Amino acid sequence: MLREINDRAALDILLREGPLTRADLEELVGLSKPATAQLLARLERDGMVVRDGVRNGARGPRAQLWRVAGSVAHVAAVDLTPHGAEFVIADITGRELAEHRAHLPIAAGSDVVGAFTAALTDAAAVAGRTLADLRHVVVGTPGALDPRTGRLESAPHLPGWCGFDLRGRLRDALGTPVTVENDVNLVALQELAAAEATGVRDFVLVWLDEGVGGAVVLDGRLRRGASGAGGEVDWLRVPDPAAADTGIGRSGTRWGDLVDSPAIVALATAHGMSADTGWAAVGAAVEAGEGGQGFLTDLARRIAVGVAGVVSVVDPELVLLCGEVTKVGGTVLADLVAGELHRLVVPRTPVGLTTVPGNAVRAGALHSALATARVDVFGLASPAGPVPYRSRSVDAPLGRAHALHDPHRTP
């Protein structure tokens, strides 16, 4: 049992830090030189680690480097949208082997499971792998998956993917475990693990894009709710606080109908601005400076009235805005939202922007897939999940692990 604990600690460190020498592991795991050498020999024999060249030292012999064997397992991460799906195949270290994009059917009655299986097969082939090589698949999608039925709910833009046990059908077709997760939840997980929310225990993430979504993290854990609809803030019933009239009744409406892309375009039109999408309208307003201030203030009021309901109940440390609308709005929009929010609630909750680069949904899906696969293969788990493999500079500081039992070292 103690050997297994030490092995897990070493694998966890190698996954986090990248290739290391025996001396590095000796220091980080807290074992003696003989015990660390035995540990590496054991992991190499079991196919868990491989030699990865040498590190040249200023004096003395070159030191052998070791890394986790990426071929131990592979995972797939998918960002599924009404406009297509983006796939990535990675090995257990998080090294991405292939990317693939496919247009999948969304109409009711379509063979969506067959189309997905074919697309994932193609993605795996690009990486030189087959479906049988995949240890876990995570699919990020709009809507919420009911854990009791496996059905995708609240996803009107994906009618062909609703009405049946999506998770179970995909699992049976692929022959491997599948997780179907809300796309905004995956962005929140990635923020928690490797971006702006690192070190934050309680935060709310709000997605403003073509549609609207949200995610709630409390005590470092994503809250999905009993039916999987936790964080679906777009269904909040709120008044319209905008000064400009866009025909929305003052008695209240669904918050998503105030801040989705069509609603933002309508609000911009009421302010004398023309745009095809919500993010185009916001981008033009930011560039216009004072000329766009009235529109941006009205939009900030609309955003804040929905966020206020969540903040009043949850009282998070941080509110993070994400999606194309806030990407182009930047700190200008975030600061306006913060000002309006603080007029509505008692907590002075900071409002910031997400910092995950590239496709945040796919990045979160990959993080989730790796976390699950590493538990299955190595028995590794942590509250925030593992961080995908990264290279470490020779001069970068090393974080010491908890000292574990070493029969070669006296207490």
N, C-alpha and C positions, 0 to 999 in steps of 0.2 A: 504494500500500500504506500509506503514512504517513497519507494522508487517511482511509483506512478505519480505521486504528487510532485516530486522533483522533475520528472520528465515533462509533466504538464506545464510547470513553471518555465522550463527552458524553452519549450515550444511557443508559449505565449510571448516570451521576450523576443525570440527570433522573428515571430510574426510582426511584432510591434516595431522592432529596431532594424530588421533586415539582417544581412550576413554579419556574423560576429566570430571572433576567435574564441578558442577555449578559455583564454585568460579573461576575456570579456564576460563570458558566461559564469566563470568561477566567481567573479566579483559580483555580478548581478543576482545570481541565484543564492550565493552565500555558501557554496560548497568548497571543499578542498580540491587541490589539483587532481589527486587520484580519483575522487568521486566524480568530478566533472568529466574526466577522460572516460570513465566507465559509462557515464550517462550518454556521451556522444557516440561511443561505440555501440551501445544498446539501441539508440535511436537510428543510427546508420544501418545496423543489421535489420531493423524492422522496416526500413524504407521510409522513415519519417523525415530524415535530414540527409543532405548530400554535401559533398565538398564543393566549395565555390571559389577556387583560386586561392591566392595568398595575399596578405597585406605586408608590404615592405615597411620595415621599421628603420628608424634612424641608426640604430646599432643592433647587432645581434642577428640571428637567423630570421628569415621571413616566417610569418605566422599563418597557419592554415585557417581559412575562413569556412564557416558552416552556415547553411541556410535551410529552411524548411523545403522539402521536396514538393514543388508545385503539382506534380503529377499524382499526388495522393488522392485528390478529388477535384472535381470541377463543378461550377455552378452557372446558372443563367439568370440574368436580370432583364426585365422587360418593362418598358413604358408604353402602355396601351392607351391610345386616344382615338377619338372619332376620325382623325385624319391619318392614322397609320400607327405602326408599332416600331419601336426601336429596341433592338436586342443587343446584349453584350454577353460574351462567354468569358469566364475568368477561371484561373486555377485557384487552389485553396489559399494561396498567399495574397490573392487580390489582383494579381497581374492579369490585365485584360489581354485576351488572345485574339478576339475577333469582335467586330461590330457588324450589325446587319439591320437594314430597314426594310419593312414590307407594308404594303397596303392590305389590310384585312377587312373582310365584309362586316357591316354593322347592321344591316337590315334584318328585321324580324324574319325568322325562318331560315336564315343563312346557316351554312355549316361552319360556324365560327370555330368550333373545336378542331375540325379537320384542317381548316386554313391555318390556325395557330400552330398545330403540330407540324405541318409542312414548313412553315416559316422558321420555326425553331430548329427543325432538322437541317435546313439550309444554313442557319447561323452556326450550328455546331460543326457542320462540314467545313465552313470557312476556317474554323479553329482546328481542323483536323480531328474532330471528335464526333461521337454519335450521341443519340439521346440516352443510351445506356451508360454513358460516361458521366452524366449529370447527377450530382448528389442532391441538388435542391434547385427549384425554380421559383422565383418570386416575380409576380406580375403586379405592377402598379397601375391602377385604373381609377377614373372618376367614379363616384358613388361609394356605397358602403356594402361590404360583404357581411351578410347575417351569419354569424358563426353557428347558429343553430340549424340552418338549412343549407348553407353554402351558396345561397342565391345572392346575386348582385342587385342591390336596391338603389333607388334614387339616382339612376343613370339613364335619363331619358334620351341622351344622345347616342346610347349604345343599345338599342332595343333588341338586337339579335343576341346579346350577351346576357340578357335577363330572363327570368322565369324558370330557371332550372338550376340544379346543383353544379354551378360552374367549377368550383374547386374540385369536386369529385370527378366530374367528367374530364377535366384536364389531367388530373392525376392518373386516371385509368388509361387515357390515350397516350400519355407520355411515358408511363411506367416508372414515374419517379415522384417523390413528394412535391406538392405545389402549394404555395401560399399566394392568395390573392389579397392585396392590401390597397386601401385608399391611397391615392397618389399624394395627397397633402400630408398624410401620416408618414409616408416615406421621406418626404422632405424634412419633416420634423425630426425623424430619427437620425438623418444625416447631419442636421444642424446640431443635434445633441451630441453626436459622436465626434465631429471633426470640423465644426465651423463656429458661427457666431454664438451659439448657445452652449458651447463647451463649458462645463463648470456651472451652468445654471440648472437648478433643480426644478423650477416651476416656470413654464412659459406658455404663451399662446401664439400660434402661428396662423396668419390669415393670408389666404391665397386670393389674389385679385388678378384675373386673367380674362379669358373668354367667358368663363364662369367663375363661381365663387366657392370657396371651401375653407376649412379650418382644421386645426389639430390642437389638442390640449395635452401638455406633458406636466405631470404632477409628481413631485418627489423622484424625478429622474425616470419616470415610467410613462409611456404613451397610454392614454386612456381611450379605449375604443368604445366602451359602453356595452350594455347587455345585448343590444341588437347590432352592434358594429357601427352605429351612427354617431358616436361621440365626436364632437367637433364640427358637426354639420351646421355651422352657424348661418348658412345662407337661408335657412328656414325660420330664423327669428322674425317675429312680427314687430315692426318698428314704424314710427312716423317718418315722414320725409322732412328733414330740417333744412333743405336747400332753399335759398332765397328765390332762385329762379323756378318758375312753374313749368313742369314738363307733363302736366296732365295727371299726375299721380295723386290720388285722394289723400287728403291730410289726416284721414282717420287711421291710416297705417297700411302697410303692405309688407310683403316678404322682403327681407333685407337684400337677398340676392337679386331682386328685381330693381334695386336702387344702385347697385354697384357692379353689375356685370357689364360686359363690353357694350351691348346695345343701349343700356341705361346711361352709361357714361357718354356715348355718342349723342344721345338725346339731350343730355344736360349741356354738353358743349354747344349743340345747336341753339339751345335756349340762351346761351351767352354769346351768340353770334359767331361761333367757330364751326368749321366744317372738318369732319374726319370720317374715315371708314371704320376705324376700330377704336376701342377705348384707349389702348396704349398710344395710338397715333395722336389722339386728342390730347392726352396728358403730355406727351413729348412736345407737341406744338405749344402748349400752354407754358411749359417750363422755359422753352426757348424764347417765348414772347415776353418774359419778365413781368412787368407790371400789367401788361395787357392781358395776361392769362391768370392774374391773381384772383379775380372774382370767381372764375370757373373752378380753379384749384381749391379755393376756400370752400365753395359749395360741396365739391366732391369730398374734401376732408371731413366736412360735417356729416355727410352721409356715411362715410367709413366709420367715423368715431361713434355714431349712435348705435351701430351694431356691435362694435368692439366693447363699448361701455357695458353692455349687458353681460358679456363674458367676464370682463375684469371685475365687475361688482360681485360676482359669485365666486370666482376663482382666486382673485387677488394675486396674480402671477408676478414674478420678478421682472418679466420682460414680455413685450408684445413685438413679434417679428412680422413684417410684411414681406410677401413674396409674390412672384408672378410677373408677367410682362408689364402690367400697369405700374406696379411699384418699382420695377427695374428702370423704367424710363423716368418715373417721377422722382426717384432717388431721395436724397435727404430733404429736398424742398417739400415734397409731399409728406414724408414721414414727420417732419417738424410741424407741419400744419395739422396733421392728424393728432399728434401729441398735444398740441395746444387746445384743439377742440375736445379731445378726450378728457383732459384735466379740468375742463369746465363742467363735465358731466358726472365725474366720479371722484370719490375721496382719495384713493391711492394715486400717487404721482408716478405711475408706471411708465418706465422709459419705452419709447417706440423706436425700433430699429429696423434694419433691412437684413434679409438673409444674405449669406456670403458664399453659399455652395456654388462653385463654378460649373459651367456647362449644364447638362441635363440633370437637374437636382432630383427628379423623380427616379430616373434610372440609377443615379448614384446611391440613393436611399435603398432602392431595391437590391442593388449589389451588396451593400452593407448588410442588409437583412439576410440575404442568402448566405453570405460568408459566415455570419454569426451562427446561423443554424447548422451549417455544414461543419464548422469547427467544433461545435458541441458534439455532433454525431461522431466525428472522426477522432478528435483529440480530447473530448470531454472538457473543452475550454468554454467558460462563460463569464461574463462580467455584466454589471448593471447597465452599462451603455452599449455593450456588445463590442466586438473587436474592431480595431481600425485596420483597413486594408493595408497590405504591404507597402512600405515606403523605403527608399534607400536612405542610409544614414551616413553622414559625413564622418570621416575618421576622427575629426576633432569635436564632433557633437557630443554633448554630455549624455551619460547613460543614467537611466533611472533605476535605482536598486530595488529588487524584489524583496519580499519578506524572506528572512532567513529560514531555511528548511532543514530537516534532519540530515546530518552527514555523519556516517559511522566513522569517517577518517578524521573528524575534527572534534576536539574536546569542547565542552560547553564553556 
